Amino acid sequence: MFLRIRTRLPETPGALATLAGCLGDAEVNILALQIYPDLGTVTDDLVVEVPDTVSPGRLLELAESAGCTEVTVAVCSEQELQDQPTRWLSAVRRLIDDPARIHAELTGLLGPRVNLSPTEQVRAAALTDIAAAMGPPATPTPDPDAVVAYDQTTTGVRARVGTGVIGSAEFTHVFPARPAEGTLEVAPAWRRMGIGSNLLRRLCALAAEAGAKELVLVAPADQRGAAALLAAAGMRGRIRLTSNGLRVHLTLPSSDGSAGPGDAGRSTPFGRETA
């Protein structure tokens, strides 16, 4: 299994070697490394391959034992091993054909990262400027005959009609030993059509497959419709209003192969849906 570790380390000699030693002792193989320097600290991104005996939760403990702070662990794919400048340039090429892909491209490039390094902020701003220069992203107009497709990504799931993204449910954190955390958004013109509930079910299924026991859905404080979304998805959850916005806590089903939330090829009163 491939996992990505993002952590902050003190900018001192030997700090990275200590982390590498802890991972090596657990037979965790480091396949790729990116370093983003900052004042007094560095942000490190590592793509690792772990044996079956090392869970994402255990990987989190190993990193913290090596002196790492602000550690996040997320499941990733072999795509993370590709040359990073090439990935960003390829994103520019795809944006030339479809500027509306900007959100999808940034999600694919940055993954479930809450705190971006200065380098990543500059890259994301430049890519956004390129997309804006090509024209505003176009959201497809609702059509009763539209086919809504759901694409699974390394960070969640997106709903699209043709090449236009109309909704997404993305992880910001995935911790099997802790609650997974994510966000959900549907284009205003496509709301109340079952798309949000379908995205939620699929995100819950992905979190359960990753070993998480609970999903926390984060939304702005003024976001309405959280209770209606849960009801439409056939779920119950605890909704809390905090200083940082709404937090919806959902208990996830077991990942032992039993039926999980979300079905592929599900028909709705509005359009058709495909996996």
C-alpha positions in Angstrom: 0.0 0.0 0.0 1.2 3.5 -0.9 0.8 6.3 1.7 1.8 9.9 1.8 3.2 11.5 4.9 3.2 15.2 5.3 5.0 16.6 8.3 6.9 19.5 9.7 10.5 19.1 10.9 12.9 21.4 12.6 15.5 22.7 10.2 18.4 21.0 12.0 21.0 18.5 10.8 19.9 14.9 11.2 16.2 15.6 11.7 15.3 13.9 8.4 17.7 11.1 9.1 16.0 10.4 12.4 12.6 10.1 10.6 14.1 7.8 7.9 15.7 5.6 10.6 12.4 5.2 12.4 10.6 4.3 9.2 13.4 1.9 8.1 13.3 0.0 11.4 9.6 -0.6 10.7 10.4 -1.8 7.1 8.7 1.2 5.6 10.3 2.0 2.2 10.6 5.7 1.2 9.9 6.0 -2.5 9.7 9.8 -3.0 10.5 12.9 -1.0 9.8 16.6 -1.5 11.1 19.3 0.8 9.5 22.7 1.2 11.7 25.1 3.3 10.3 27.7 5.6 11.7 29.9 8.4 13.3 27.6 11.0 11.4 24.5 9.8 10.8 22.4 6.7 7.7 20.7 5.4 8.4 17.2 4.1 6.2 15.1 1.8 7.1 11.5 1.7 5.5 8.8 -0.4 6.1 5.4 1.2 5.3 1.8 0.7 4.4 0.0 3.9 4.2 -3.7 4.7 0.8 -5.2 5.7 1.8 -5.0 9.4 2.0 -1.2 9.3 -1.3 0.6 9.3 -1.7 4.4 8.5 -2.3 4.9 12.2 1.0 3.2 13.1 2.8 5.3 10.5 1.5 8.4 12.2 2.9 7.1 15.5 6.3 6.4 14.0 6.5 9.9 12.5 5.6 11.6 15.8 8.1 9.4 17.7 10.8 10.8 15.3 10.1 14.4 16.4 7.7 15.3 13.6 4.8 17.7 14.1 1.6 18.5 12.2 1.7 15.0 10.7 -1.0 13.9 8.2 -1.2 10.4 6.6 -3.3 9.7 3.5 -3.6 6.8 1.1 -2.2 7.6 -2.3 -1.4 6.0 -5.6 1.6 5.4 -7.8 0.8 8.7 -9.5 2.5 10.4 -6.6 5.8 9.0 -7.8 5.7 10.9 -11.0 8.1 13.9 -11.5 6.3 16.8 -9.9 7.2 19.6 -12.4 6.0 17.3 -15.2 2.7 16.8 -13.4 2.2 20.6 -13.1 3.1 21.2 -16.7 0.7 18.4 -17.8 -2.1 20.1 -15.8 -1.5 23.3 -17.8 -1.9 21.4 -21.0 -5.2 19.9 -19.8 -6.4 23.4 -18.7 -5.8 24.7 -22.3 -8.5 22.3 -23.4 -10.8 22.8 -20.4 -10.3 25.6 -18.0 -13.2 24.3 -15.9 -10.9 21.5 -14.7 -9.0 23.9 -12.4 -10.5 22.6 -9.2 -10.0 19.0 -10.2 -6.4 19.7 -11.3 -5.5 21.4 -8.0 -7.1 18.6 -6.0 -5.1 16.0 -8.0 -1.8 17.9 -7.6 -2.1 19.0 -4.0 -4.1 16.1 -2.5 -5.7 16.3 1.0 -3.5 19.0 2.3 -4.9 21.6 4.7 -1.7 23.7 5.2 0.1 24.4 2.0 3.8 25.3 1.9 4.8 28.7 0.4 6.0 26.9 -2.7 2.7 25.1 -3.2 0.8 28.4 -2.7 2.8 30.0 -5.4 2.3 27.1 -7.8 -1.5 26.9 -7.1 -1.9 30.7 -7.6 0.0 30.5 -10.9 -2.2 27.6 -12.2 -5.3 29.4 -11.1 -4.2 32.5 -13.0 -3.6 30.4 -16.1 -7.1 29.0 -16.0 -8.6 32.4 -15.4 -6.8 33.8 -18.4 -8.4 31.1 -20.5 -12.0 32.0 -19.5 -14.3 31.4 -16.5 -15.0 27.8 -15.7 -18.3 26.7 -17.2 -20.8 24.7 -15.1 -23.0 22.5 -17.3 -26.7 23.6 -17.4 -29.0 21.2 -15.7 -30.7 18.8 -18.1 -33.2 16.0 -17.2 -31.4 13.7 -19.6 -27.9 14.4 -18.3 -25.8 11.5 -17.2 -24.0 12.2 -14.0 -20.7 10.3 -13.7 -18.8 9.8 -10.4 -15.0 9.6 -10.6 -13.0 8.3 -7.7 -9.7 10.2 -7.1 -6.9 9.8 -4.6 -8.6 12.4 -2.4 -12.3 11.6 -2.8 -14.9 11.6 -5.5 -16.1 14.1 -8.1 -19.5 14.4 -9.9 -19.4 15.5 -13.5 -21.5 15.9 -16.6 -19.3 15.4 -19.6 -16.1 17.3 -18.8 -17.8 19.7 -16.4 -17.4 19.1 -12.7 -20.7 19.8 -10.8 -19.8 18.6 -7.4 -17.0 17.1 -5.3 -16.5 15.4 -1.9 -12.9 15.5 -0.9 -10.8 14.4 2.1 -8.8 16.9 4.1 -7.6 14.2 6.5 -7.8 10.4 6.5 -6.8 8.8 9.8 -7.9 5.2 10.3 -7.2 5.6 14.0 -8.9 9.0 14.1 -11.9 10.5 12.4 -11.5 11.1 8.7 -12.3 14.7 7.7 -13.7 16.0 4.5 -15.7 18.6 2.6 -18.6 18.4 0.1 -19.7 20.9 -2.5 -22.3 20.9 -5.3 -22.8 23.6 -7.9 -25.8 25.7 -6.9 -27.7 24.9 -10.1 -27.4 21.2 -9.5 -28.5 21.1 -5.8 -31.5 19.2 -4.5 -31.1 16.6 -7.2 -29.6 13.8 -5.2 -26.0 14.5 -6.2 -24.9 15.7 -2.8 -26.3 12.6 -1.0 -24.7 10.4 -3.5 -21.3 12.1 -3.1 -21.6 11.8 0.7 -22.4 8.0 0.5 -19.4 7.5 -1.7 -17.1 9.5 0.5 -18.2 7.5 3.5 -17.5 4.3 1.7 -14.0 5.4 0.7 -13.3 6.5 4.3 -14.5 3.1 5.6 -12.4 1.3 3.1 -9.3 3.2 4.4 -10.1 2.0 7.9 -11.7 5.1 9.4 -14.4 4.6 11.9 -15.9 8.1 11.7 -16.2 10.9 9.1 -16.3 14.5 10.1 -17.8 16.7 7.4 -16.7 20.4 7.6 -18.8 23.2 6.2 -19.1 27.0 6.6 -21.2 28.2 9.5 -23.8 29.7 7.2 -24.1 26.5 5.2 -27.7 25.3 5.2 -29.2 21.9 4.4 -26.8 19.7 6.4 -29.8 17.8 8.1 -31.6 17.5 4.8 -28.5 16.1 3.1 -28.1 13.4 5.8 -31.8 12.5 5.5 -31.5 12.2 1.7 -28.5 10.0 2.1 -30.3 7.8 4.6 -27.8 8.7 7.4 -27.8 10.1 10.9 -25.2 12.3 12.3 -24.3 14.8 15.0 -24.2 18.4 13.8 -22.2 20.8 15.8 -21.7 24.6 15.3 -18.1 25.6 16.3 -16.1 28.7 15.9 -14.7 27.2 12.7 -18.1 26.3 11.1 -20.3 23.3 11.0 -19.0 19.9 11.9 -21.1 16.9 11.0 -20.0 13.6 12.7 -21.0 10.4 10.9 -20.3 6.9 12.2 -19.0 4.7 9.3 -20.0 1.1 8.5 -17.5 -1.7 8.9 -15.1 -2.3 6.0 -15.4 -6.1 6.3 -17.1 -6.4 2.9 -20.7 -5.7 4.0 -22.7 -3.3 2.0 -21.5 0.3 2.4 -23.0 3.6 1.6 -23.3 4.5 -2.1 -24.4 2.5 -5.1 -22.9 2.6 -8.6 -25.3 3.1 -11.5 -28.1 4.5 -9.2 -31.1 6.2 -10.9 -32.5 9.4 -9.5 -35.5 11.5 -10.4 -33.1 13.8 -12.2 -30.8 12.3 -14.8 -28.9 9.1 -14.6 -25.8 8.3 -12.6 -22.8 6.2 -13.5 -19.9 5.0 -11.5 
